[in-house]
Amino acid sequence: MELGILSLSDIQKNLETGETATAGRRIDQAIAYATLADRLGLEVFALGEHHTPDYAVSSPAVVLAAIAARTSRIRLTSAVTVLPILDPVRVYQDFATVDLVSHGRVDITVGRSAFAEPFAIFGERLEDYDALFAEKLDLLLQVREHDHVTWSGRFRPALHDAPVIPRALQHPLPVWVGVGGSPESAERAGRLGLPMTLGYIGGSLRHLRQTVDIYRAAGEHAGHPEKLRVGLSTHFHAASTSDKAREVFPYCHEYLRPKTPRGRGWVVTEAQFALGTQRQGAVMVGSSRELIEKILDAHQALGLDRFFGQIDWGGLPEELVKESINLFATEIAPAVRSVIGTTGGFKSGE
């Protein structure tokens, strides 16, 4: 199983000073966290894409290229590339370029977006939400397979023996599908034989297992069970003791609360947060021992090939994030690997 970290680069106020982080500062931090994870031996780093003022990164490929130039081993991926609003040809070109910069260490994780704003910005209709994703995913898969592409669809001009360059070092360039829990999305990923990453922000592992079962059944029915891989991402914070870890509750509250009247988000109470950090809860916040148990529980329940801890949410101070990454890499990851092993050199999407 690959173990790694994820950043959405959310922009929050400092709870002590009241100052709001800048996009430049958050991008610098993402690069620093990825570089630290590479040096400590974690296997994958994921970076989110958003198009609202609450997040710093709208183009993961650009920032991943900067990270690629500063690292040597860690795999790099988006989390997620918002495919319905983008041109799949350009998506392939951008990530193929990063793949060349990194000497073959890049994946694309595509998804549909939980936000409405990007559709208005890029002139797409929300009513076409799923149809856009299905068609553009088809084109992206065609482009990654063929250096000259002939294709037609509803939402983009047709291509007639069009050369798409540069070509990625990896062939095929790995494409994962990010799934929030939708059975239809899991079925599509399985049917296409694409690896799937699940976002885990609440509920039980038993519920997630239902989604994974749908995914695996679809992939087996389509005749490519050997291509199926499952990843999991969830909020994460490691500290030296359980009590110290749970002191980050104010940052969780700040991260999830609605920032405007009737805005996105929800209010998490301290009691709800504490419940979520228990062994059966979805919040991976705790001591190294507690997080080892929770990651192993998730692996046993879901058959994981990849795990991401989202490490820098809600304005967490940089020193706490770096401490968490250090504990993940030096205490948690070795213990998890000793139980289940790790493939290390697995090329995602093969």
Secondary structure, 3 states (H helix, E strand, C coil): CEEEEEECCECCECCCCCCECCHHHHHHHHHHHHHHHHHHCCCEEEECCCCCCCECCCCHHHHHHHHHHHCCCCEEEECCEEHHHCCHHHHHHHHHHHHHHHCCCECEEEECCCCCHHHHHCCCCHHHHHHHHHHHHHHHHHHHHCCEEEECCCCCCCEEEEECCCCCCCCCCCEEEEECCCHHHHHHHHHHCCCEEEEECCCCHHHHHHHHHHHHHHHHHHCCHHHCCEEEEEEEEEECCHHHHHCCHHHHHHHHCCCCCCCCCCCCCHHHHHHHCCCCCCCEEEEHHHHHHHHHHHHHHHCCCEEEEECCCCCCCHHHHHHHHHHHHHHHHHHHHHHHCCCCCCCCCC
